[in-house]
Amino acid sequence: MTRVRLVDTSTRDGNQSLWGATGLTTGMVEAVGPALERAGFHAVDFTSSTHLSVGVRWHHEDPWERIARMRAAVPTTPLSLITTGMRFVQWDRSPGSLMRLALRCLARHGMRRLQIAEPMNDTAAALAVARMARQEGIEQVVGAVTFTESPVHTDDLYAKAAAELAGAAEIDAVYLKDPGGLLTVERTAELIPQLRTAVGDTVLELHSHCTTGVAPQVYVLAAQLGVDVLHTAIGPLANGTSQPSVTRLAQNLATVGIDVDVDLDAVAEAERILDAVAAEQGLEPGRPTEYDLRVHAHQVPGGMMGTLRRQLGEMRIPESLPAVLEEVGRVRAELGYPIMVTPYSQFVGSQAVLNVVTERAGGSRWDRLPDEVIRYVLGHFGAPPGPVADLVRERVAAAPRTRELDRPPAEPTEADLHRQVRAALGREPTEEEVVLRTVLPADQLDAVVTPAPPWHPRPPGGSLAEFVRGVSGLPNWRTLQVALGDESVSLTRREGR
């Protein structure tokens, strides 16, 4: 049988797409790590700078500890980090000195593979990051051809980018990255053969999302057309807006005579652990998606969809999601059709939210402009793929912040970064501290607790809260006292209840 290799995306893209990047702690990824190691994946799509910053902010965890502990749990399978070119944590372009320092620290703590998804498909920019990564100790570099649908993106553009990446000594593999899950069976049949020809003998990978409900079919066809590696997820972190389920994909591929190079018994063990994580935290597992063409209009990527739902919930306007998604399509066209991948998807999404909220308050679209959108229109991230609407250019030109932002970005040296952090701390910092304190607020970093606690599944019987909820439904009691470990609750039932 023909064999394809698999990358597991559960701990990074699955977590981001379905659980807003906040669902997994260091202890949880460490707990599932041994099963992932035994499964024999080609690589584990483990983290991103966004995930590392979320761990600091939400879980008060040291990101370097998170990587090192996962490296210990997964000693031979390459751990992969994704970056969108010259960017680390912040939306703005990172100085070269910071990017180099971050890559050095990432490699030191156990990251072996880097996926570079340059958001403009700018191969020169991607290769600059690839060279830097190699010099700082990253062993494998995968360059992305990022897929979208627009009047200005063509198959010739994708094939040219793939050939340029594959021809570079720094690139080990090329992958077609479909963040919006936009590939259809028909487009896959057209595009994959062109990319297969363009990359020659270089490994070709595919990363898509189940957002439109088509990705499982696309993956089977891609494997038949010669894609070497497919990106999949496990159990509760598959499907929905995440990647196809490895278990079901293996069954489907076997039906057409293609084998997968993973141990499915180990995958089943990982699934049981992730099921326990989801149940303990009340997190909704991913479910197969019905065919949904609406995604082709807004193109919000799977990872951003989870984050957008969380943010609208925090703003107490979760019902605004349909209006925001409709506005996303309009904003993207007016900004010249940027590819909906980090950071541009966040720029478009933030502007869409502002436009919806402003109109509800009686204002006009584009009345409020985030700094990142101003910088984008000014060309700080490169030339937009298509023309920017006159309305947008006029609003940017009139904005007071434009004069402040219309200047070349700072390019501090490593010594400059070190000096700034040393002055703030009052002592000599490590390189890891220099990286984090350059890009994250000091109060968040000061709240970090180490080591992060381990995670173990709760024993059968559930939590005290679950027990109390169950008992509250029983009749004929007035008072109840419950103790479980260090937790205790005393309840008194009101009359008539």
C-alpha positions as a Python dict, from the first residue, in 0.01 Angstrom:
ca = {
    (1, 'M'): (0, 0, 0),
    (2, 'T'): (101, 361, -56),
    (3, 'R'): (186, 530, 275),
    (4, 'V'): (142, 889, 388),
    (5, 'R'): (287, 1051, 697),
    (6, 'L'): (86, 1257, 945),
    (7, 'V'): (147, 1567, 1155),
    (8, 'D'): (-58, 1597, 1474),
    (9, 'T'): (-207, 1945, 1526),
    (10, 'S'): (-409, 1880, 1845),
    (11, 'T'): (-198, 2075, 2093),
    (12, 'R'): (-163, 2383, 1871),
    (13, 'D'): (-412, 2434, 1591),
    (14, 'G'): (-680, 2207, 1737),
    (15, 'N'): (-657, 2386, 2071),
    (16, 'Q'): (-667, 2725, 1898),
    (17, 'S'): (-943, 2644, 1651),
    (18, 'L'): (-1182, 2482, 1900),
    (19, 'W'): (-1083, 2610, 2245),
    (20, 'G'): (-953, 2960, 2172),
    (21, 'A'): (-592, 2851, 2245),
    (22, 'T'): (-669, 2846, 2619),
    (23, 'G'): (-787, 2488, 2669),
    (24, 'L'): (-455, 2313, 2735),
    (25, 'T'): (-208, 2374, 3016),
    (26, 'T'): (153, 2263, 3039),
    (27, 'G'): (48, 1968, 3254),
    (28, 'M'): (-213, 1861, 2999),
    (29, 'V'): (17, 1864, 2695),
    (30, 'E'): (279, 1686, 2902),
    (31, 'A'): (24, 1418, 2994),
    (32, 'V'): (-67, 1345, 2632),
    (33, 'G'): (294, 1371, 2511),
    (34, 'P'): (401, 1007, 2567),
    (35, 'A'): (106, 879, 2362),
    (36, 'L'): (193, 1120, 2080),
    (37, 'E'): (551, 997, 2093),
    (38, 'R'): (445, 632, 2066),
    (39, 'A'): (212, 716, 1777),
    (40, 'G'): (513, 798, 1560),
    (41, 'F'): (384, 1117, 1396),
    (42, 'H'): (603, 1286, 1136),
    (43, 'A'): (591, 1591, 1365),
    (44, 'V'): (375, 1753, 1633),
    (45, 'D'): (242, 2099, 1543),
    (46, 'F'): (294, 2205, 1902),
    (47, 'T'): (287, 2579, 1950),
    (48, 'S'): (316, 2935, 1820),
    (49, 'S'): (423, 3261, 1976),
    (50, 'T'): (53, 3336, 2027),
    (51, 'H'): (7, 3012, 2221),
    (52, 'L'): (312, 3088, 2434),
    (53, 'S'): (175, 3432, 2524),
    (54, 'V'): (-171, 3287, 2599),
    (55, 'G'): (-7, 3044, 2840),
    (56, 'V'): (149, 3336, 3026),
    (57, 'R'): (-168, 3544, 3034),
    (58, 'W'): (-429, 3274, 3104),
    (59, 'H'): (-243, 3006, 3293),
    (60, 'H'): (49, 3202, 3448),
    (61, 'E'): (289, 2952, 3291),
    (62, 'D'): (650, 2985, 3181),
    (63, 'P'): (649, 2918, 2804),
    (64, 'W'): (1007, 2790, 2803),
    (65, 'E'): (916, 2537, 3072),
    (66, 'R'): (617, 2428, 2862),
    (67, 'I'): (840, 2353, 2564),
    (68, 'A'): (1111, 2179, 2769),
    (69, 'R'): (861, 1954, 2949),
    (70, 'M'): (693, 1856, 2624),
    (71, 'R'): (1035, 1789, 2470),
    (72, 'A'): (1107, 1549, 2758),
    (73, 'A'): (772, 1376, 2702),
    (74, 'V'): (823, 1363, 2323),
    (75, 'P'): (1197, 1301, 2286),
    (76, 'T'): (1220, 1190, 1921),
    (77, 'T'): (916, 1332, 1737),
    (78, 'P'): (998, 1685, 1613),
    (79, 'L'): (805, 1959, 1792),
    (80, 'S'): (697, 2230, 1549),
    (81, 'L'): (631, 2601, 1592),
    (82, 'I'): (447, 2810, 1334),
    (83, 'T'): (538, 3170, 1258),
    (84, 'T'): (408, 3417, 1004),
    (85, 'G'): (742, 3551, 891),
    (86, 'M'): (920, 3814, 1099),
    (87, 'R'): (672, 3820, 1387),
    (88, 'F'): (692, 3703, 1747),
    (89, 'V'): (390, 3755, 1980),
    (90, 'Q'): (315, 4112, 1871),
    (91, 'W'): (121, 4187, 1552),
    (92, 'D'): (385, 4427, 1424),
    (93, 'R'): (693, 4310, 1241),
    (94, 'S'): (954, 4204, 1495),
    (95, 'P'): (1307, 4347, 1476),
    (96, 'G'): (1556, 4103, 1333),
    (97, 'S'): (1748, 4095, 1660),
    (98, 'L'): (1438, 3988, 1857),
    (99, 'M'): (1341, 3725, 1600),
    (100, 'R'): (1688, 3576, 1604),
    (101, 'L'): (1698, 3571, 1983),
    (102, 'A'): (1353, 3410, 2003),
    (103, 'L'): (1448, 3137, 1756),
    (104, 'R'): (1766, 3067, 1952),
    (105, 'C'): (1571, 3026, 2277),
    (106, 'L'): (1306, 2811, 2108),
    (107, 'A'): (1571, 2577, 1968),
    (108, 'R'): (1754, 2564, 2300),
    (109, 'H'): (1443, 2444, 2482),
    (110, 'G'): (1349, 2177, 2230),
    (111, 'M'): (1177, 2313, 1919),
    (112, 'R'): (1320, 2128, 1619),
    (113, 'R'): (1086, 2224, 1335),
    (114, 'L'): (962, 2564, 1212),
    (115, 'Q'): (664, 2619, 981),
    (116, 'I'): (686, 2958, 810),
    (117, 'A'): (354, 3085, 675),
    (118, 'E'): (453, 3423, 528),
    (119, 'P'): (116, 3600, 504),
    (120, 'M'): (184, 3772, 170),
    (121, 'N'): (339, 3457, 16),
    (122, 'D'): (656, 3667, 3),
    (123, 'T'): (914, 3395, -54),
    (124, 'A'): (1212, 3627, -5),
    (125, 'A'): (1083, 3721, 342),
    (126, 'A'): (1010, 3356, 426),
    (127, 'L'): (1359, 3248, 321),
    (128, 'A'): (1517, 3521, 532),
    (129, 'V'): (1344, 3373, 839),
    (130, 'A'): (1442, 3023, 728),
    (131, 'R'): (1811, 3116, 711),
    (132, 'M'): (1791, 3278, 1051),
    (133, 'A'): (1620, 2973, 1198),
    (134, 'R'): (1887, 2739, 1064),
    (135, 'Q'): (2163, 2957, 1204),
    (136, 'E'): (2000, 2955, 1548),
    (137, 'G'): (1958, 2577, 1574),
    (138, 'I'): (1622, 2486, 1417),
    (139, 'E'): (1671, 2153, 1239),
    (140, 'Q'): (1377, 2142, 997),
    (141, 'V'): (1212, 2429, 811),
    (142, 'V'): (881, 2402, 625),
    (143, 'G'): (778, 2685, 395),
    (144, 'A'): (409, 2751, 334),
    (145, 'V'): (219, 2840, 22),
    (146, 'T'): (-85, 3002, 181),
    (147, 'F'): (-410, 2947, -5),
    (148, 'T'): (-696, 3190, -42),
    (149, 'E'): (-966, 3286, -289),
    (150, 'S'): (-968, 3637, -434),
    (151, 'P'): (-957, 3816, -768),
    (152, 'V'): (-580, 3867, -730),
    (153, 'H'): (-460, 3521, -618),
    (154, 'T'): (-393, 3268, -897),
    (155, 'D'): (-260, 2915, -933),
    (156, 'D'): (42, 3054, -1119),
    (157, 'L'): (125, 3263, -813),
    (158, 'Y'): (100, 2957, -586),
    (159, 'A'): (311, 2737, -815),
    (160, 'K'): (580, 3004, -850),
    (161, 'A'): (601, 3046, -472),
    (162, 'A'): (620, 2667, -421),
    (163, 'A'): (902, 2633, -673),
    (164, 'E'): (1102, 2916, -513),
    (165, 'L'): (1066, 2763, -167),
    (166, 'A'): (1151, 2411, -282),
    (167, 'G'): (1462, 2538, -461),
    (168, 'A'): (1609, 2694, -146),
    (169, 'A'): (1870, 2502, 55),
    (170, 'E'): (1712, 2615, 385),
    (171, 'I'): (1375, 2454, 310),
    (172, 'D'): (1312, 2086, 391),
    (173, 'A'): (945, 2072, 289),
    (174, 'V'): (673, 2285, 133),
    (175, 'Y'): (318, 2283, 259),
    (176, 'L'): (-5, 2411, 119),
    (177, 'K'): (-168, 2594, 406),
    (178, 'D'): (-544, 2643, 376),
    (179, 'P'): (-633, 2835, 695),
    (180, 'G'): (-993, 2897, 594),
    (181, 'G'): (-1071, 2541, 485),
    (182, 'L'): (-1149, 2682, 141),
    (183, 'L'): (-1012, 2400, -73),
    (184, 'T'): (-1282, 2206, -255),
    (185, 'V'): (-1235, 1871, -422),
    (186, 'E'): (-1235, 2047, -760),
    (187, 'R'): (-972, 2306, -660),
    (188, 'T'): (-758, 2036, -501),
    (189, 'A'): (-764, 1834, -823),
    (190, 'E'): (-642, 2145, -1012),
    (191, 'L'): (-386, 2282, -768),
    (192, 'I'): (-211, 1983, -608),
    (193, 'P'): (-71, 1845, -938),
    (194, 'Q'): (73, 2189, -1017),
    (195, 'L'): (237, 2213, -674),
    (196, 'R'): (361, 1852, -697),
    (197, 'T'): (535, 1942, -1023),
    (198, 'A'): (666, 2271, -886),
    (199, 'V'): (834, 2120, -577),
    (200, 'G'): (974, 1811, -750),
    (201, 'D'): (1120, 1566, -499),
    (202, 'T'): (1077, 1805, -205),
    (203, 'V'): (832, 1680, 58),
    (204, 'L'): (483, 1826, 1),
    (205, 'E'): (246, 1865, 296),
    (206, 'L'): (-117, 1978, 325),
    (207, 'H'): (-278, 2165, 614),
    (208, 'S'): (-649, 2246, 591),
    (209, 'H'): (-948, 2292, 822),
    (210, 'C'): (-1291, 2128, 839),
    (211, 'T'): (-1462, 2468, 848),
    (212, 'T'): (-1663, 2408, 530),
    (213, 'G'): (-1705, 2034, 592),
    (214, 'V'): (-1498, 1933, 286),
    (215, 'A'): (-1145, 1881, 425),
    (216, 'P'): (-1181, 1504, 493),
    (217, 'Q'): (-1259, 1449, 124),
    (218, 'V'): (-986, 1690, 16),
    (219, 'Y'): (-728, 1496, 223),
    (220, 'V'): (-811, 1163, 60),
    (221, 'L'): (-780, 1314, -287),
    (222, 'A'): (-458, 1495, -195),
    (223, 'A'): (-302, 1168, -81),
    (224, 'Q'): (-403, 1005, -409),
    (225, 'L'): (-244, 1297, -599),
    (226, 'G'): (94, 1257, -429),
    (227, 'V'): (92, 1471, -113),
    (228, 'D'): (343, 1317, 127),
    (229, 'V'): (223, 1452, 465),
    (230, 'L'): (-123, 1544, 597),
    (231, 'H'): (-196, 1752, 908),
    (232, 'T'): (-460, 1591, 1133),
    (233, 'A'): (-597, 1615, 1487),
    (234, 'I'): (-712, 1374, 1756),
    (235, 'G'): (-1051, 1308, 1917),
    (236, 'P'): (-1212, 1618, 2073),
    (237, 'L'): (-957, 1846, 1905),
    (238, 'A'): (-1046, 1731, 1552),
    (239, 'N'): (-1331, 1837, 1320),
    (240, 'G'): (-1533, 2156, 1370),
    (241, 'T'): (-1299, 2434, 1260),
    (242, 'S'): (-995, 2216, 1331),
    (243, 'Q'): (-825, 1951, 1115),
    (244, 'P'): (-972, 1616, 1003),
    (245, 'S'): (-975, 1332, 1254),
    (246, 'V'): (-670, 1108, 1221),
    (247, 'T'): (-878, 799, 1306),
    (248, 'R'): (-1145, 852, 1042),
    (249, 'L'): (-887, 967, 786),
    (250, 'A'): (-689, 647, 838),
    (251, 'Q'): (-1005, 444, 773),
    (252, 'N'): (-1090, 643, 461),
    (253, 'L'): (-738, 620, 322),
    (254, 'A'): (-724, 245, 384),
    (255, 'T'): (-1040, 212, 177),
    (256, 'V'): (-860, 358, -127),
    (257, 'G'): (-540, 161, -66),
    (258, 'I'): (-331, 415, 125),
    (259, 'D'): (-176, 342, 465),
    (260, 'V'): (-87, 594, 738),
    (261, 'D'): (246, 580, 913),
    (262, 'V'): (117, 604, 1273),
    (263, 'D'): (30, 366, 1557),
    (264, 'L'): (-347, 396, 1590),
    (265, 'D'): (-348, 225, 1931),
    (266, 'A'): (-130, 506, 2065),
    (267, 'V'): (-361, 757, 1894),
    (268, 'A'): (-655, 598, 2078),
    (269, 'E'): (-474, 643, 2408),
    (270, 'A'): (-409, 1010, 2328),
    (271, 'E'): (-778, 1047, 2243),
    (272, 'R'): (-881, 907, 2584),
    (273, 'I'): (-655, 1159, 2759),
    (274, 'L'): (-788, 1453, 2555),
    (275, 'D'): (-1147, 1335, 2613),
    (276, 'A'): (-1078, 1349, 2989),
    (277, 'V'): (-934, 1701, 2953),
    (278, 'A'): (-1243, 1817, 2763),
    (279, 'A'): (-1484, 1658, 3011),
    (280, 'E'): (-1305, 1799, 3316),
    (281, 'Q'): (-1308, 2155, 3183),
    (282, 'G'): (-1647, 2143, 3013),
    (283, 'L'): (-1492, 2212, 2673),
    (284, 'E'): (-1696, 2136, 2365),
    (285, 'P'): (-1533, 1874, 2141),
    (286, 'G'): (-1508, 1930, 1769),
    (287, 'R'): (-1785, 1772, 1565),
    (288, 'P'): (-1812, 1695, 1192),
    (289, 'T'): (-1923, 2004, 1004),
    (290, 'E'): (-2210, 2022, 759),
    (291, 'Y'): (-2119, 2157, 416),
    (292, 'D'): (-2109, 2535, 454),
    (293, 'L'): (-2038, 2763, 158),
    (294, 'R'): (-2069, 3079, 369),
    (295, 'V'): (-1707, 3040, 477),
    (296, 'H'): (-1596, 3123, 123),
    (297, 'A'): (-1741, 3473, 176),
    (298, 'H'): (-1569, 3565, 504),
    (299, 'Q'): (-1271, 3319, 494),
    (300, 'V'): (-1213, 3344, 870),
    (301, 'P'): (-953, 3075, 949),
    (302, 'G'): (-1030, 2797, 1193),
    (303, 'G'): (-792, 2919, 1461),
    (304, 'M'): (-930, 3271, 1449),
    (305, 'M'): (-1292, 3154, 1461),
    (306, 'G'): (-1241, 3009, 1809),
    (307, 'T'): (-1064, 3323, 1926),
    (308, 'L'): (-1332, 3549, 1773),
    (309, 'R'): (-1611, 3364, 1953),
    (310, 'R'): (-1422, 3397, 2281),
    (311, 'Q'): (-1357, 3770, 2231),
    (312, 'L'): (-1719, 3850, 2142),
    (313, 'G'): (-1824, 3654, 2449),
    (314, 'E'): (-1589, 3861, 2665),
    (315, 'M'): (-1742, 4176, 2513),
    (316, 'R'): (-2087, 4035, 2599),
    (317, 'I'): (-2204, 4049, 2238),
    (318, 'P'): (-2179, 3685, 2125),
    (319, 'E'): (-2493, 3730, 1915),
    (320, 'S'): (-2296, 3967, 1688),
    (321, 'L'): (-2092, 3687, 1529),
    (322, 'P'): (-2302, 3661, 1208),
    (323, 'A'): (-2287, 4039, 1154),
    (324, 'V'): (-1912, 4042, 1221),
    (325, 'L'): (-1852, 3758, 973),
    (326, 'E'): (-2049, 3942, 706),
    (327, 'E'): (-1849, 4257, 776),
    (328, 'V'): (-1522, 4062, 756),
    (329, 'G'): (-1588, 3991, 387),
    (330, 'R'): (-1647, 4361, 316),
    (331, 'V'): (-1343, 4477, 512),
    (332, 'R'): (-1114, 4224, 343),
    (333, 'A'): (-1217, 4342, -4),
    (334, 'E'): (-1170, 4707, 96),
    (335, 'L'): (-819, 4628, 225),
    (336, 'G'): (-712, 4472, -105),
    (337, 'Y'): (-779, 4104, -28),
    (338, 'P'): (-510, 4019, 225),
    (339, 'I'): (-483, 3645, 289),
    (340, 'M'): (-680, 3557, 600),
    (341, 'V'): (-386, 3432, 804),
    (342, 'T'): (-213, 3579, 1109),
    (343, 'P'): (-165, 3872, 1143),
    (344, 'Y'): (-390, 3994, 859),
    (345, 'S'): (-689, 3787, 963),
    (346, 'Q'): (-671, 3956, 1304),
    (347, 'F'): (-643, 4299, 1141),
    (348, 'V'): (-950, 4232, 928),
    (349, 'G'): (-1140, 4073, 1217),
    (350, 'S'): (-1062, 4356, 1460),
    (351, 'Q'): (-1169, 4617, 1205),
    (352, 'A'): (-1489, 4425, 1135),
    (353, 'V'): (-1575, 4413, 1506),
    (354, 'L'): (-1507, 4787, 1539),
    (355, 'N'): (-1723, 4865, 1236),
    (356, 'V'): (-2015, 4659, 1369),
    (357, 'V'): (-1992, 4806, 1719),
    (358, 'T'): (-1950, 5163, 1586),
    (359, 'E'): (-2252, 5136, 1356),
    (360, 'R'): (-2462, 5001, 1643),
    (361, 'A'): (-2364, 5310, 1841),
    (362, 'G'): (-2473, 5543, 1556),
    (363, 'G'): (-2135, 5597, 1395),
    (364, 'S'): (-1996, 5503, 1054),
    (365, 'R'): (-1781, 5218, 932),
    (366, 'W'): (-1408, 5292, 945),
    (367, 'D'): (-1457, 5569, 1203),
    (368, 'R'): (-1220, 5381, 1435),
    (369, 'L'): (-890, 5244, 1308),
    (370, 'P'): (-653, 5012, 1496),
    (371, 'D'): (-287, 5104, 1465),
    (372, 'E'): (-219, 4777, 1283),
    (373, 'V'): (-470, 4860, 1008),
    (374, 'I'): (-311, 5202, 963),
    (375, 'R'): (33, 5042, 933),
    (376, 'Y'): (-102, 4788, 686),
    (377, 'V'): (-245, 5060, 460),
    (378, 'L'): (82, 5255, 490),
    (379, 'G'): (266, 4951, 353),
    (380, 'H'): (461, 4857, 666),
    (381, 'F'): (377, 4489, 605),
    (382, 'G'): (444, 4499, 231),
    (383, 'A'): (227, 4603, -60),
    (384, 'P'): (-136, 4486, -27),
    (385, 'P'): (-223, 4217, -284),
    (386, 'G'): (-492, 4434, -444),
    (387, 'P'): (-597, 4801, -441),
    (388, 'V'): (-716, 4947, -110),
    (389, 'A'): (-1055, 5120, -130),
    (390, 'D'): (-1053, 5501, -157),
    (391, 'L'): (-1273, 5529, 155),
    (392, 'V'): (-1015, 5343, 360),
    (393, 'R'): (-721, 5544, 227),
    (394, 'E'): (-906, 5868, 302),
    (395, 'R'): (-985, 5761, 661),
    (396, 'V'): (-625, 5654, 719),
    (397, 'A'): (-488, 5979, 574),
    (398, 'A'): (-716, 6180, 805),
    (399, 'A'): (-640, 5982, 1121),
    (400, 'P'): (-421, 6167, 1376),
    (401, 'R'): (-232, 5845, 1453),
    (402, 'T'): (-116, 5813, 1093),
    (403, 'R'): (144, 6088, 1132),
    (404, 'E'): (280, 5919, 1444),
    (405, 'L'): (293, 5574, 1285),
    (406, 'D'): (426, 5673, 942),
    (407, 'R'): (790, 5619, 1025),
    (408, 'P'): (1036, 5332, 981),
    (409, 'P'): (1013, 5067, 1253),
    (410, 'A'): (1289, 5060, 1513),
    (411, 'E'): (1568, 4807, 1463),
    (412, 'P'): (1736, 4765, 1804),
    (413, 'T'): (2034, 4535, 1837),
    (414, 'E'): (2044, 4238, 2075),
    (415, 'A'): (2258, 4452, 2303),
    (416, 'D'): (1989, 4724, 2298),
    (417, 'L'): (1719, 4473, 2394),
    (418, 'H'): (1937, 4332, 2669),
    (419, 'R'): (2009, 4682, 2805),
    (420, 'Q'): (1639, 4776, 2815),
    (421, 'V'): (1537, 4464, 3007),
    (422, 'R'): (1836, 4491, 3243),
    (423, 'A'): (1729, 4845, 3330),
    (424, 'A'): (1372, 4733, 3399),
    (425, 'L'): (1472, 4435, 3615),
    (426, 'G'): (1765, 4590, 3793),
    (427, 'R'): (1976, 4280, 3728),
    (428, 'E'): (2129, 4082, 3443),
    (429, 'P'): (1851, 3901, 3250),
    (430, 'T'): (1870, 3569, 3070),
    (431, 'E'): (1813, 3563, 2695),
    (432, 'E'): (1474, 3404, 2762),
    (433, 'E'): (1379, 3696, 2987),
    (434, 'V'): (1494, 3945, 2724),
    (435, 'V'): (1265, 3784, 2465),
    (436, 'L'): (955, 3770, 2684),
    (437, 'R'): (993, 4107, 2855),
    (438, 'T'): (1039, 4276, 2519),
    (439, 'V'): (700, 4154, 2392),
    (440, 'L'): (480, 4090, 2699),
    (441, 'P'): (359, 4311, 2987),
    (442, 'A'): (572, 4291, 3301),
    (443, 'D'): (271, 4229, 3529),
    (444, 'Q'): (176, 3917, 3332),
    (445, 'L'): (530, 3781, 3352),
    (446, 'D'): (557, 3865, 3722),
    (447, 'A'): (247, 3649, 3782),
    (448, 'V'): (406, 3338, 3626),
    (449, 'V'): (430, 3046, 3869),
    (450, 'T'): (686, 2769, 3817),
    (451, 'P'): (683, 2483, 3792),
    (452, 'A'): (341, 2449, 3631),
    (453, 'P'): (140, 2179, 3809),
    (454, 'P'): (114, 1836, 3646),
    (455, 'W'): (-224, 1715, 3525),
    (456, 'H'): (-386, 1379, 3596),
    (457, 'P'): (-735, 1261, 3499),
    (458, 'R'): (-980, 1283, 3787),
    (459, 'P'): (-1069, 949, 3941),
    (460, 'P'): (-1408, 794, 3856),
    (461, 'G'): (-1691, 965, 4037),
    (462, 'G'): (-1627, 1316, 3911),
    (463, 'S'): (-1576, 1640, 4100),
    (464, 'L'): (-1749, 1767, 4412),
    (465, 'A'): (-1945, 2013, 4200),
    (466, 'E'): (-2075, 1731, 3981),
    (467, 'F'): (-2174, 1532, 4291),
    (468, 'V'): (-2361, 1826, 4440),
    (469, 'R'): (-2544, 1890, 4113),
    (470, 'G'): (-2653, 1529, 4109),
    (471, 'V'): (-2767, 1523, 4472),
    (472, 'S'): (-2960, 1849, 4433),
    (473, 'G'): (-3203, 1662, 4209),
    (474, 'L'): (-3289, 1408, 4481),
    (475, 'P'): (-3613, 1458, 4680),
    (476, 'N'): (-3680, 1467, 5054),
    (477, 'W'): (-3376, 1633, 5206),
    (478, 'R'): (-3340, 1964, 5393),
    (479, 'T'): (-2968, 1993, 5472),
    (480, 'L'): (-2664, 1838, 5311),
    (481, 'Q'): (-2298, 1838, 5408),
    (482, 'V'): (-2042, 1705, 5163),
    (483, 'A'): (-1665, 1673, 5198),
    (484, 'L'): (-1423, 1559, 4926),
    (485, 'G'): (-1053, 1598, 4997),
    (486, 'D'): (-990, 1958, 5096),
    (487, 'E'): (-1328, 2073, 4959),
    (488, 'S'): (-1643, 2087, 5168),
    (489, 'V'): (-1991, 2222, 5108),
    (490, 'S'): (-2289, 2269, 5336),
    (491, 'L'): (-2627, 2312, 5165),
    (492, 'T'): (-2969, 2398, 5298),
    (493, 'R'): (-3272, 2348, 5078),
    (494, 'R'): (-3525, 2632, 5083),
    (495, 'E'): (-3891, 2566, 5147),
    (496, 'G'): (-4076, 2454, 4840),
    (497, 'R'): (-3762, 2330, 4662),
}
